[in-house]
Amino acid sequence: MRPEAEAACSNRTGSSRPRCAERIGLARLTRAAEAGHDLRPLWLRLIARLLDGSIEAGEGLDLSVIAQLLGDKEAGLAIQHAILSSHQLFRSPCAAKPPRLRILALAAATDIGSNTPIEFLLEHSGIELTTLYVMPDVDWPDWLPDHDVAMVIASDSDDCRSALDKIAHAMTHWPRPLLNSPQLIGRLDRDKLYGLLNGVEGLQIPPTVCVARKQLEKLARSELALPDLCSGISFPVIVRPRGSHAGKGLAKLDNAIAVERYLGEHPQEQFFISGFVDYQGDDGLFRKYRLVFVDGRPYACHAAIADRWDIWYMNAQMAASEDKRAEEAAFMQTFDHAFAQRHRAALSGLSNRVKLDYFTVDCAEAKDGSLLIFEADNTAIVHDMDSTDIFPYKVPQMRKVFDAFAAMLFRRAGRASEAAA
């Protein structure tokens, strides 16, 4: 290990080593909420401890997660800020003692949807997860826990940029293998992704541009034409507020009048505009797929099928349709020799350009047979929380993903022979 790397991960000042705070963690709390358990009694107990000053750092971070799961994002972030101002290292539950491997995740101080939900990938692996929240106004800890591999889990969102910059500066001297380079994560925003992927063989991605509100106001008044904003875009267009997720604020606009009406309902200052691509199937249904790439290899994550273009899994009502579930099961079971083979060139080109060790893609099959890309992300949730009674095919598929992720960590740590142990 180089001397400067050793210094970056050891006690440099002689001060006492900070303790890694133990926590319940995002995965267990989210799983409990999805299963219908009432988190409010735990919330009340932890709030009481917060108010009387007896709360532990790990409990405080769990309280922040609970608040967000209960729908109070503002309170959750305020609690998180208070906790992280004095403590940045947290350890999640591990299925094995001693752990088979140790990973250090480098996170940003943001909401629960803007860091890779890595706990779901590691729950059954026996790999110990410690998370360091990288704070722009807080120095790096003088000591970091020993780890075999590190991974950046902060997203490309605006509130993570300073953390990514700080990690990028430190990573040149990092003493262990570090996955998901912050420079590569910074290329995933929608307009940058278009520039990154445009021209890949067999792949289609709509032209996308970030525009200011004033530009859209001029478009609404016909003082500006769409080609002036972005070459190749014409009505209808897809618009969404910059930084929005899960379809919030997403709309298809057919003309300038629709733009004016949209702005009246959305006060944000920046928006993404992209060309609309009709990917409706011959049967009148739209199909949107989520793939997860692990060390360059794609895996099926889910298939959402609906009679609307603006699909995400929660509005596709998959649980209510046996036919849709049967199609999703077939998509997963035949993925390697069907979907992945049909789009082999596009998937390979996509992976080679994104270059991240782990990321997800939301996509569809266009009418001309090409792979239509909607977005790529390093923080989309990949989980096995769906009911095994309704979705019996999902757990085996998700275990493939989890096993592939764990095997990648062992390989990067130089311990590939232990991955299957």
Order of alpha helices (4+ residues) and beta strands (2+ residues): alpha-beta-alpha-alpha-alpha-alpha-beta-beta-alpha-beta-beta-alpha-beta-alpha-alpha-beta-beta-alpha-alpha-beta-beta-alpha-beta-beta-beta-alpha-alpha-alpha-beta-beta-alpha
